[in-house]
Structures are given as C-alpha cells and as structure tokens.
Amino acid sequence: MLPPTSGVEVIQANGLLAVPGFVNAHSHSPDNLIRGSAPNLPLELWSLHSAAGRNDRTEREAYIAAMLGAIEMLRCGTTGVLDHVRISPDIEGARLDAVASAYRDIGMRAVVAPIVADRAIADTMPLTAEDLGDIDIAAYGRRAPLPAAEQIAIAKGFAAAWDGRDGRITTGIGPSAPQRCTDELLELAADLSARRALTLHMHLLETRAQRALGFERYGKGTIAHLIELGVVGPRTTFAHAIWIEPGDIERLARAGAGVVHNPVSNARLGSGVCPLPRYLSAGVRIGLGTDSACCNDSNNLLETAKWATLLHNLEGEDADWISPGTALELITGGSADVTGLGTVTGRLAPGFRADITLFRLASPAFVPLIDPVRQLIQAENGAAVERVIVDGRTVYADGRITTVDEAAIWAEAAELAERRLHDNAETYRQAAALEVPIRRMYRRLATEHEGCVH
C-alpha cells in the first residue's frame, strides 16, 4: 500500500463498512416544511393539503426547506439527490437559486430539476359534471399560469447559472406530470433537455385517475402518447409509472428511459404497486426515491430500500423477489444512473468521485455480522452511520453535520412552518371544496374496467 500524500486526511476505518453514498432519485425539497400536515389520503385528496400548504413565499423558505431534507439525508447516508422542485404558485429563478445554494452550502451532491406546469389543479383530474354536481370550484385551482415559453426560459436561466457549479450541483428540467402540462410545455422541456443535455424528470401514471385522464385527453395510453410526442429517451426518467398499459414496459426499455420506484409514498397514498420485477426483467433503468416528506414522512432512503425488498414478495414467484443486493445497487449505481450522475457517483471505483458512507459494525443492525448487505438494507435505519463523505470532504461525523448549524436550521424551520400554517388557512379552506367531487370521481372510476398491468 502506498503511503498517503502529505496533507491528506487519513481515516481509520477499522470496524467500519464502506458503501457508495446513496442517491435519492426523486424528492421534493419544498415539502420538507409541510411534513406532517397532510393526512393519509389518496394522492388527489392529499394534493389538496400539500398544494395549499406549500406556497413558498420567500427565498429563505426555499433555502431552509432544502436544508432540512439535506440534513436528514446526509444523516442516513444519502450523498446525492434529484430535487424535483415545485416553487408555488409559479416557477421563480430566485427561489431556485436558494435551493441550489442550500445544497452548495451543506456540501451535498444534487440535481435540481425545476418543476414546470401549465394546467390548473382542477383540470388535472378526470372530473365530470356529475362528479362536480352543484359544487363551484371556480375559486380554486383556476389561476392563469405563466406561459410555457416563459417557464422554460426561467429554467434555462437557472441551468446556465448552476449546471456544473462547484462540481456537485447539476440541473435538470422537471415537467410536473403529463396531466399537469400541455403538449407544448412538454415539447419545450424536451427540447431544453436535448440542447443542454439535462435530465428530463417527471411524475407518470401514479394513480388510476391519471390513467383515465390520459385516455380521455389523448385517446390512448399516456406513455404511447409521450413517445409519439418525442419526449421519451435516455435522458428521461419517470417517477412512479404504476398504472401502465400492456407493452409500456417494453416501450420504455426500447427508448432507454428510466423509472424511479417510490414504494413508501406509493403505499402511503394508496396509489398502487409499481411492477418493479417486470421493469428489471425488461432491462429498464431503475432508481429508488423517497418522494416528498409530506407523503412519505421521511427522507430516509434505507427505509425505501427495505420496502423495495419486501413489498414485491406479496405477488409473483420468489425467483422474482427483489434481493437486498439488488436494492443496494438501486440506491447507489441505479439511482445515480437515472439522475444523470452515473459516471460521477454511485460506485467505489477509480474515476468516480469520493462519495462514501461509513457504517459502524459495532451497532445493533450488524451484530452478529452474517450478511453485511442484507443487514444494511433490511436492518439498518441510519443509526449506525459513522461518517459521510461527499466529493472527498467529510460532511457528517461524530454525530453532527460539519458544514452547517443543524440546531439553528431546525429552529428557523419550526418558526417558518408555524407561520405558514397560520397564513395559509384560507387556502386550505378553498381546497376543501374539491374533496366531494374527487371522492365521487374515485367511486366512478372504481367501477370501470382497468385492463392495465399495475
């Protein structure tokens, strides 16, 4: 072994387990300030609470929200994240700058993908006149969004300012979901992705209602429409992809697109079960994500990995079950690949950046030490994290983040969240008007023939 170069820190790693830093392939930092505010409800009803509560009014709120998630992720061994950032009510460059600044300041690796959307909330669901009845929803979700070209221009300016900055911050473009975007906006986003080689990341077919709306709007399955539109390719990644049609898995595989599996939030929202074994069998690129802290209640990717190894045991033959080794690959190299970081991080190998998490083996999850990978994925929850290194720099050690004052961040976050709940009370009241129509929609859709392979 060669002696260390002068001035280089030497870490005594006896009794430690070194793994590549985890990569969270789907997260929403603004929701860190509204954790715990939305009850256990299906997505469309949950969204009424989350959309009403988000309303990020200041750059400081955006910064603190991103810091909250970053602190939690680093403490659980996650060194990289794709942040699908929705700035409410409209995309804004200054608040996007604040999010990127938070990741820069704490020392985390991040792909910041601004969400763009140009349809009002009430137009993103297959609501009929019978569903609506005599309920007037004109006061909610009918705002005029920024024009598609203007939204893309803001995202383009953000990418010009931040992509590649400090060697750890890259940018993407994040259409919210097909049902929330016009075809014009989707095409403009795909064009920006192609011109600047940015990851194109969006939600896809998360619920039964989204599948129904796709047929209503396009006259065909949503994935088939997106492929015809020319927005699906090797830089495209889809979060969820549950309510798909026969042949969709093969279509995504041929296009080289990626899918991000979010088993905890899917279960929390009752959305369904992503056919992960079939995606893997077909060769679709897969990563794992926590999703929002408001619909997962956690940013802990180890918890997500455990769910991924167990949830799919409920169906199919045991030969198709997800092994702990597969889950570990999905939260490291797999997630790095689908976020556009596959040549940078996700592996401990020459040529990759030093993003490393060290776990104490003298911890409950690892004693006795029989199968380190199985015990890491199915027994460890982050309590054994000893040190986290990003880009060769220690950012967590001795039980604390080394780059920021955690206590100060937590105190400020509590104050901001309390103020937001108070100030958004009227918005919550307006949102409640949609609950009855959505429940009628659910009952109607439940009686219709599915024919999909979720």
RODO-2510 file (C-alpha; in nm, 4 decimals, decimal comma):
residues 454
     n   res          X          Y          Z
     1     m     0,0000     0,0000     0,0000
     2     l     0,1312     0,3434    -0,0938
     3     p     0,1775     0,5943     0,1889
     4     p    -0,0756     0,8793     0,1976
     5     t     0,0088     1,2045     0,0266
     6     s     0,1222     1,4764     0,2626
     7     g    -0,1657     1,6871     0,3956
     8     v    -0,4322     1,4281     0,3125
     9     e    -0,6675     1,3197     0,5927
    10     v    -0,6343     0,9518     0,6805
    11     i    -0,9495     0,7848     0,8121
    12     q    -0,9009     0,4850     1,0364
    13     a    -1,1794     0,2602     0,9066
    14     n    -1,1278    -0,0458     1,1232
    15     g    -1,4685    -0,1813     1,2231
    16     l    -1,6478     0,0242     0,9582
    17     l    -1,8424    -0,0781     0,6483
    18     a    -1,7792     0,1462     0,3448
    19     v    -2,0511     0,1751     0,0807
    20     p    -2,1102     0,4212    -0,2037
    21     g    -2,3099     0,7196    -0,0889
    22     f    -2,6784     0,6634    -0,1629
    23     v    -2,8580     0,8671    -0,4302
    24     n    -3,2220     0,9670    -0,3768
    25     a    -3,3649     0,9737    -0,7295
    26     h    -3,6941     1,1502    -0,6518
    27     s    -3,7520     1,4105    -0,3811
    28     h    -3,9327     1,7425    -0,3354
    29     s    -3,7492     1,9776    -0,1003
    30     p    -4,0299     2,2395    -0,0618
    31     d    -4,2430     1,9759     0,1119
    32     n    -3,9940     1,9445     0,3977
    33     l    -4,1598     2,2473     0,5590
    34     i    -4,5051     2,0842     0,5486
    35     r    -4,4080     1,7398     0,6793
    36     g    -4,6923     1,6004     0,8906
    37     s    -4,9530     1,8433     0,7576
    38     a    -5,1354     1,6067     0,5201
    39     p    -5,3387     1,3092     0,6482
    40     n    -5,3277     0,9598     0,4981
    41     l    -5,5328     1,0093     0,1820
    42     p    -5,5184     0,9089    -0,1857
    43     l    -5,2955     1,1301    -0,3984
    44     e    -5,5567     1,3644    -0,5448
    45     l    -5,7032     1,4346    -0,1986
    46     w    -5,3577     1,4510    -0,0407
    47     s    -5,2597     1,7066    -0,3062
    48     l    -5,5280     1,9457    -0,1846
    49     h    -5,3488     1,9637     0,1503
    50     s    -4,9961     1,9719     0,0125
    51     a    -5,0671     2,2310    -0,2571
    52     a    -5,2486     2,4551    -0,0102
    53     g    -4,9692     2,4275     0,2443
    54     r    -4,6705     2,4675     0,0156
    55     n    -4,6978     2,8278    -0,1115
    56     d    -4,3249     2,9014    -0,0742
    57     r    -4,3325     3,2765    -0,0424
    58     t    -3,9677     3,3638     0,0171
    59     e    -3,6211     3,2591    -0,0884
    60     r    -3,5385     3,1890     0,2751
    61     e    -3,8203     2,9353     0,2999
    62     a    -3,6932     2,7574    -0,0101
    63     y    -3,3412     2,7539     0,1357
    64     i    -3,4432     2,6233     0,4785
    65     a    -3,6718     2,3578     0,3272
    66     a    -3,3861     2,2234     0,1138
    67     m    -3,1517     2,2333     0,4142
    68     l    -3,3963     2,0290     0,6240
    69     g    -3,4055     1,7487     0,3707
    70     a    -3,0322     1,7580     0,3095
    71     i    -2,9549     1,7252     0,6809
    72     e    -3,1835     1,4235     0,7132
    73     m    -3,0495     1,2556     0,4007
    74     l    -2,6847     1,3005     0,4957
    75     r    -2,7525     1,1617     0,8427
    76     c    -2,8938     0,8473     0,6770
    77     g    -2,6052     0,8025     0,4326
    78     t    -2,7509     0,9715     0,1240
    79     t    -2,4929     1,1869    -0,0519
    80     g    -2,6814     1,2777    -0,3710
    81     v    -3,0382     1,3724    -0,4597
    82     l    -3,2575     1,4678    -0,7522
    83     d    -3,4711     1,7502    -0,6166
    84     h    -3,7884     1,7885    -0,8230
    85     v    -3,8548     2,1428    -0,7054
    86     r    -4,2001     2,2931    -0,7295
    87     i    -4,1965     2,6632    -0,6478
    88     s    -4,5527     2,7677    -0,5671
    89     p    -4,7505     2,9217    -0,7170
    90     d    -4,5116     2,9712    -1,0128
    91     i    -4,1540     2,8855    -1,1014
    92     e    -3,9163     3,1642    -0,9963
    93     g    -3,5422     3,1962    -1,0508
    94     a    -3,4515     3,3493    -0,7148
    95     r    -3,6090     3,0702    -0,5120
    96     l    -3,4494     2,8075    -0,7348
    97     d    -3,1168     2,9782    -0,6657
    98     a    -3,1911     2,9469    -0,2939
    99     v    -3,2480     2,5703    -0,3244
   100     a    -2,9229     2,5194    -0,5140
   101     s    -2,7408     2,7395    -0,2621
   102     a    -2,8578     2,5162     0,0231
   103     y    -2,7045     2,2069    -0,1372
   104     r    -2,3870     2,4007    -0,2142
   105     d    -2,3571     2,5259     0,1438
   106     i    -2,4176     2,1917     0,3139
   107     g    -2,1843     2,0084     0,0769
   108     m    -2,4303     1,7630    -0,0800
   109     r    -2,4413     1,6490    -0,4430
   110     a    -2,7680     1,7493    -0,6110
   111     v    -2,9505     1,7535    -0,9413
   112     v    -3,2018     2,0374    -0,9111
   113     a    -3,4875     1,9901    -1,1598
   114     p    -3,7347     2,2820    -1,1568
   115     i    -4,0954     2,1738    -1,1949
   116     v    -4,2883     2,3362    -1,4779
   117     a    -4,6654     2,3001    -1,5212
   118     d    -4,9310     2,4974    -1,7046
   119     r    -5,2653     2,3401    -1,6174
   120     a    -5,4781     2,4361    -1,3169
   121     i    -5,5234     2,1702    -1,0483
   122     a    -5,8922     2,1165    -1,1238
   123     d    -5,8034     2,0434    -1,4882
   124     t    -5,5574     1,7670    -1,3982
   125     m    -5,8253     1,5145    -1,2966
   126     p    -6,0981     1,3408    -1,4999
   127     l    -6,3810     1,5175    -1,3182
   128     t    -6,7222     1,5046    -1,4867
   129     a    -7,0250     1,7297    -1,4458
   130     e    -7,1820     1,4532    -1,2360
   131     d    -6,8749     1,4437    -1,0113
   132     l    -6,8881     1,8194    -0,9602
   133     g    -7,2637     1,8388    -0,9059
   134     d    -7,3582     2,1802    -0,7701
   135     i    -7,0163     2,2465    -0,6187
   136     d    -6,8497     2,5623    -0,7532
   137     i    -6,4734     2,5181    -0,7829
   138     a    -6,4130     2,8385    -0,9751
   139     a    -6,2386     2,9902    -0,6746
   140     y    -5,9777     2,7156    -0,6581
   141     g    -5,7142     2,5970    -0,8989
   142     r    -5,8160     2,8227    -1,1871
   143     r    -5,5256     3,0650    -1,1861
   144     a    -5,3647     3,1628    -1,5144
   145     p    -5,0186     3,0006    -1,5184
   146     l    -4,7104     3,1570    -1,6677
   147     p    -4,6885     3,0858    -2,0416
   148     a    -4,4958     2,7688    -2,1271
   149     a    -4,2147     2,9545    -2,3033
   150     e    -4,1681     3,1872    -2,0058
   151     q    -4,1419     2,8964    -1,7631
   152     i    -3,8813     2,7252    -1,9820
   153     a    -3,6859     3,0498    -2,0083
   154     i    -3,6614     3,0652    -1,6273
   155     a    -3,5465     2,7019    -1,6126
   156     k    -3,2937     2,7700    -1,8873
   157     g    -3,1525     3,0679    -1,6983
   158     f    -3,1256     2,8585    -1,3833
   159     a    -2,9374     2,5871    -1,5726
   160     a    -2,6983     2,8446    -1,7203
   161     a    -2,6192     2,9751    -1,3720
   162     w    -2,5886     2,6489    -1,1816
   163     d    -2,5268     2,3455    -1,4029
   164     g    -2,1873     2,2022    -1,3086
   165     r    -2,1291     2,4585    -1,0349
   166     d    -1,8829     2,3638    -0,7598
   167     g    -1,8553     2,0198    -0,9192
   168     r    -2,1567     1,8989    -0,7170
   169     i    -2,4597     2,0930    -0,8427
   170     t    -2,6184     1,9987    -1,1736
   171     t    -2,9577     2,0879    -1,3114
   172     g    -3,2425     1,9163    -1,4891
   173     i    -3,5852     2,0074    -1,6172
   174     g    -3,8920     1,8680    -1,4415
   175     p    -4,2344     1,8819    -1,6055
   176     s    -4,4670     1,8034    -1,3165
   177     a    -4,6578     1,5276    -1,4969
   178     p    -4,8280     1,4811    -1,8358
   179     q    -5,1707     1,5578    -1,6886
   180     r    -5,0395     1,8866    -1,5492
   181     c    -4,8668     2,0039    -1,8676
   182     t    -4,9791     2,0946    -2,2163
   183     d    -4,8056     1,9169    -2,5027
   184     e    -4,6422     2,2490    -2,5883
   185     l    -4,4757     2,2662    -2,2472
   186     l    -4,3649     1,9012    -2,2639
   187     e    -4,2060     1,9563    -2,6052
   188     l    -4,0296     2,2729    -2,4910
   189     a    -3,8955     2,0893    -2,1853
   190     a    -3,7714     1,8014    -2,4008
   191     d    -3,6023     2,0486    -2,6329
   192     l    -3,4229     2,2150    -2,3403
   193     s    -3,3156     1,8726    -2,2160
   194     a    -3,1733     1,7833    -2,5576
   195     r    -2,9981     2,1160    -2,6157
   196     r    -2,8282     2,1273    -2,2743
   197     a    -2,8022     1,7520    -2,2058
   198     l    -3,0198     1,7849    -1,8941
   199     t    -3,2108     1,5081    -1,7181
   200     l    -3,5831     1,5296    -1,8028
   201     h    -3,7716     1,4139    -1,4932
   202     m    -4,1463     1,3914    -1,4348
   203     h    -4,4200     1,2049    -1,2483
   204     l    -4,6015     0,9453    -1,4552
   205     l    -4,9184     0,7383    -1,4092
   206     e    -4,9137     0,7427    -1,0334
   207     t    -5,2873     0,6788    -0,9887
   208     r    -5,5923     0,5229    -1,1513
   209     a    -5,7321     0,8710    -1,2167
   210     q    -5,4205     0,9735    -1,4089
   211     r    -5,4521     0,6709    -1,6341
   212     a    -5,8197     0,7537    -1,7033
   213     l    -5,7377     1,1163    -1,7825
   214     g    -5,4695     1,0062    -2,0284
   215     f    -5,7210     0,8105    -2,2345
   216     e    -5,9704     1,0955    -2,2085
   217     r    -5,7185     1,3540    -2,3233
   218     y    -5,5079     1,1590    -2,5758
   219     g    -5,7356     0,8753    -2,6842
   220     k    -5,4566     0,6303    -2,5957
   221     g    -5,2235     0,5342    -2,3145
   222     t    -5,0125     0,8182    -2,1758
   223     i    -4,6772     0,6506    -2,2427
   224     a    -4,7699     0,5828    -2,6056
   225     h    -4,8638     0,9499    -2,6395
   226     l    -4,5387     1,0726    -2,4836
   227     i    -4,3352     0,8530    -2,7168
   228     e    -4,5245     0,9891    -3,0189
   229     l    -4,4623     1,3384    -2,8858
   230     g    -4,0879     1,2711    -2,8848
   231     v    -4,0228     1,3394    -2,5166
   232     v    -3,9062     0,9915    -2,4125
   233     g    -3,5393     0,8984    -2,4420
   234     p    -3,2237     0,8038    -2,2490
   235     r    -3,2296     1,1305    -2,0501
   236     t    -3,5954     1,0856    -1,9497
   237     t    -3,6833     0,9473    -1,6061
   238     f    -4,0318     0,8834    -1,4732
   239     a    -4,1304     0,8706    -1,1070
   240     h    -4,3868     0,6017    -1,0136
   241     a    -4,5054     0,4593    -1,3523
   242     i    -4,7616     0,2311    -1,1845
   243     w    -5,0817     0,2420    -1,3937
   244     i    -4,9287     0,1398    -1,7235
   245     e    -5,0651    -0,0394    -2,0316
   246     p    -4,9614    -0,3729    -2,1830
   247     g    -4,6439    -0,3130    -2,3833
   248     d    -4,5471     0,0043    -2,1955
   249     i    -4,2564    -0,1606    -2,0131
   250     e    -4,1057    -0,2729    -2,3413
   251     r    -4,1642     0,0725    -2,4917
   252     l    -3,9721     0,2380    -2,2092
   253     a    -3,6922    -0,0182    -2,2345
   254     r    -3,6522     0,0410    -2,6086
   255     a    -3,6447     0,4179    -2,5534
   256     g    -3,3746     0,3840    -2,2852
   257     a    -3,5875     0,5745    -2,0327
   258     g    -3,5528     0,5310    -1,6569
   259     v    -3,8114     0,4723    -1,3832
   260     v    -3,7857     0,5783    -1,0194
   261     h    -3,9628     0,3455    -0,7772
   262     n    -4,1103     0,5131    -0,4655
   263     p    -4,2593     0,2235    -0,2682
   264     v    -4,3176     0,4071     0,0610
   265     s    -4,5082     0,7034    -0,0822
   266     n    -4,6996     0,4747    -0,3206
   267     a    -4,8218     0,2766    -0,0186
   268     r    -4,8852     0,5850     0,1963
   269     l    -5,1083     0,7316    -0,0769
   270     g    -5,2667     0,4002    -0,1750
   271     s    -5,1575     0,4601    -0,5332
   272     g    -5,0734     0,1006    -0,6212
   273     v    -4,7681    -0,1182    -0,6637
   274     c    -4,5093    -0,0430    -0,9310
   275     p    -4,4288    -0,3629    -1,1289
   276     l    -4,0614    -0,3396    -1,0357
   277     p    -3,9640    -0,7018    -1,1091
   278     r    -4,1028    -0,6713    -1,4628
   279     y    -3,9199    -0,3440    -1,5218
   280     l    -3,5936    -0,5015    -1,4109
   281     s    -3,6530    -0,8136    -1,6191
   282     a    -3,7112    -0,5994    -1,9289
   283     g    -3,3900    -0,4044    -1,8716
   284     v    -3,5491    -0,0722    -1,7788
   285     r    -3,3077     0,1527    -1,5871
   286     i    -3,4305     0,1797    -1,2263
   287     g    -3,3568     0,4020    -0,9275
   288     l    -3,5261     0,4461    -0,5910
   289     g    -3,6688     0,7625    -0,4363
   290     t    -3,8263     0,8717    -0,1113
   291     d    -4,0642     1,1199    -0,2763
   292     s    -4,1948     1,4086    -0,0657
   293     a    -4,1510     1,4214     0,3116
   294     c    -4,5193     1,5135     0,3193
   295     c    -4,6331     1,1878     0,1519
   296     n    -4,3573     0,9627     0,2858
   297     d    -4,2940     1,1356     0,6193
   298     s    -3,9249     1,0605     0,5765
   299     n    -3,6239     1,1291     0,3555
   300     n    -3,4581     0,8035     0,4634
   301     l    -3,3508     0,6061     0,1566
   302     l    -3,2606     0,2996     0,3629
   303     e    -3,6261     0,2719     0,4602
   304     t    -3,7209     0,2944     0,0926
   305     a    -3,4705     0,0221     0,0023
   306     k    -3,6137    -0,2096     0,2684
   307     w    -3,9647    -0,1561     0,1332
   308     a    -3,8374    -0,2349    -0,2170
   309     t    -3,7041    -0,5709    -0,0983
   310     l    -4,0232    -0,6707     0,0833
   311     l    -4,3226    -0,5183    -0,0949
   312     h    -4,2889    -0,7313    -0,4076
   313     n    -4,2819    -1,0552    -0,2068
   314     l    -4,6608    -1,0256    -0,1934
   315     e    -4,7006    -1,1268    -0,5569
   316     g    -4,5198    -1,3475    -0,8037
   317     e    -4,2716    -1,6302    -0,7565
   318     d    -3,9879    -1,5952    -0,5085
   319     a    -3,7439    -1,6082    -0,8010
   320     d    -3,8713    -1,2601    -0,8935
   321     w    -3,8392    -1,1090    -0,5459
   322     i    -3,6036    -0,8139    -0,5034
   323     s    -3,2875    -0,9140    -0,3181
   324     p    -3,1062    -0,6866    -0,0714
   325     g    -2,8133    -0,6787    -0,3148
   326     t    -3,0407    -0,5526    -0,5913
   327     a    -3,1871    -0,2895    -0,3609
   328     l    -2,8378    -0,1690    -0,2665
   329     e    -2,7491    -0,1395    -0,6346
   330     l    -3,0705     0,0555    -0,6969
   331     i    -2,9952     0,3199    -0,4304
   332     t    -2,6349     0,3576    -0,5470
   333     g    -2,5447     0,2945    -0,9111
   334     g    -2,9046     0,2611    -1,0293
   335     s    -3,0233     0,5901    -0,8840
   336     a    -2,7045     0,7637    -0,9953
   337     d    -2,7672     0,6425    -1,3498
   338     v    -3,1280     0,7609    -1,3756
   339     t    -3,0424     1,1032    -1,2318
   340     g    -2,7657     1,1634    -1,4847
   341     l    -2,4880     1,1034    -1,2306
   342     g    -2,3942     0,7514    -1,3371
   343     t    -2,0427     0,8414    -1,4457
   344     v    -1,9810     1,0524    -1,1359
   345     t    -2,1077     0,8699    -0,8287
   346     g    -2,2820     0,5543    -0,7107
   347     r    -1,9734     0,3299    -0,7113
   348     l    -1,6485     0,2916    -0,5204
   349     a    -1,4193     0,2660    -0,8208
   350     p    -1,1360     0,4545    -0,9912
   351     g    -1,2623     0,7580    -1,1786
   352     f    -1,5668     0,8113    -0,9542
   353     r    -1,5958     1,0920    -0,7020
   354     a    -1,5368     1,0081    -0,3363
   355     d    -1,8996     0,9948    -0,2175
   356     i    -1,8784     0,7400     0,0634
   357     t    -2,0815     0,6429     0,3696
   358     l    -1,9160     0,4565     0,6575
   359     f    -2,1294     0,2465     0,8946
   360     r    -2,0227     0,1253     1,2410
   361     l    -2,0267    -0,2517     1,2530
   362     a    -2,0477    -0,2386     1,6329
   363     s    -2,4172    -0,1499     1,6040
   364     p    -2,7378    -0,3460     1,6602
   365     a    -2,8080    -0,3953     1,2880
   366     f    -2,4703    -0,5605     1,2286
   367     v    -2,4248    -0,7833     1,5349
   368     p    -2,3754    -1,0663     1,4714
   369     l    -2,2310    -0,9910     1,1277
   370     i    -2,3565    -1,2664     0,8972
   371     d    -2,4593    -1,0930     0,5723
   372     p    -2,3459    -0,7274     0,5586
   373     v    -2,5582    -0,6348     0,2572
   374     r    -2,8768    -0,7961     0,3877
   375     q    -2,8268    -0,6417     0,7299
   376     l    -2,7553    -0,2983     0,5815
   377     i    -3,0723    -0,2977     0,3697
   378     q    -3,3142    -0,4841     0,5974
   379     a    -3,1911    -0,3990     0,9479
   380     e    -3,0122    -0,0630     0,9417
   381     n    -3,2036     0,2670     0,9557
   382     g    -2,9181     0,5164     0,9570
   383     a    -2,8407     0,4907     1,3272
   384     a    -2,5046     0,3268     1,2505
   385     v    -2,3809     0,5995     1,0147
   386     e    -2,0360     0,6989     1,1378
   387     r    -1,9105     0,9311     0,8660
   388     v    -2,0382     1,0687     0,5353
   389     i    -1,8014     1,1965     0,2690
   390     v    -1,9083     1,3917    -0,0398
   391     d    -1,6581     1,4706    -0,3112
   392     g    -1,3767     1,3786    -0,0735
   393     r    -1,4961     1,6111     0,2050
   394     t    -1,6361     1,4910     0,5369
   395     v    -1,9810     1,6457     0,5819
   396     y    -2,1045     1,4295     0,8704
   397     a    -1,9015     1,2870     1,1585
   398     d    -1,9218     1,2469     1,5357
   399     g    -2,2999     1,2613     1,5257
   400     r    -2,3328     1,6008     1,3568
   401     i    -2,3287     1,7756     1,0212
   402     t    -1,9915     1,9502     0,9937
   403     t    -2,0894     2,2215     0,7461
   404     v    -2,3961     2,3924     0,8977
   405     d    -2,5570     2,4593     1,2359
   406     e    -2,8319     2,1963     1,2476
   407     a    -2,9986     2,3338     1,5601
   408     a    -3,0311     2,6790     1,4070
   409     i    -3,1818     2,5340     1,0871
   410     w    -3,4341     2,3288     1,2837
   411     a    -3,5368     2,6252     1,4982
   412     e    -3,5896     2,8503     1,1985
   413     a    -3,7800     2,5764     1,0142
   414     a    -4,0220     2,5337     1,3054
   415     e    -4,0930     2,9071     1,3088
   416     l    -4,1455     2,9246     0,9318
   417     a    -4,3742     2,6207     0,9301
   418     e    -4,5939     2,7547     1,2106
   419     r    -4,6300     3,0888     1,0347
   420     r    -4,7127     2,9184     0,7058
   421     l    -4,9903     2,7037     0,8550
   422     h    -5,1498     3,0154     1,0001
   423     d    -5,1180     3,2271     0,6855
   424     n    -5,2482     2,9520     0,4527
   425     a    -5,5659     2,8763     0,6497
   426     e    -5,7911     3,0325     0,3843
   427     t    -5,6172     2,8399     0,1058
   428     y    -5,6823     2,5155     0,2957
   429     r    -6,0498     2,6086     0,3228
   430     q    -6,0780     2,6718    -0,0514
   431     a    -5,9036     2,3439    -0,1304
   432     a    -6,1577     2,1512     0,0759
   433     a    -6,4248     2,2383    -0,1835
   434     l    -6,2766     1,9810    -0,4193
   435     e    -6,2916     1,6892    -0,1767
   436     v    -6,6505     1,5835    -0,2502
   437     p    -6,6096     1,5847    -0,6330
   438     i    -6,2845     1,3878    -0,6063
   439     r    -6,4473     1,1218    -0,3889
   440     r    -6,7307     1,0927    -0,6417
   441     m    -6,4675     1,0541    -0,9150
   442     y    -6,2972     0,7750    -0,7203
   443     r    -6,6219     0,5793    -0,6835
   444     r    -6,6979     0,6154    -1,0536
   445     l    -6,3514     0,5111    -1,1699
   446     a    -6,3503     0,2106    -0,9355
   447     t    -6,6411     0,0599    -1,1298
   448     e    -6,4780     0,0963    -1,4706
   449     h    -6,2760    -0,1775    -1,6405
   450     e    -5,8999    -0,1324    -1,5887
   451     g    -5,7118    -0,3606    -1,8264
   452     c    -5,3741    -0,2240    -1,7142
   453     v    -5,0773    -0,4033    -1,5652
   454     h    -5,0078    -0,2043    -1,2481
***
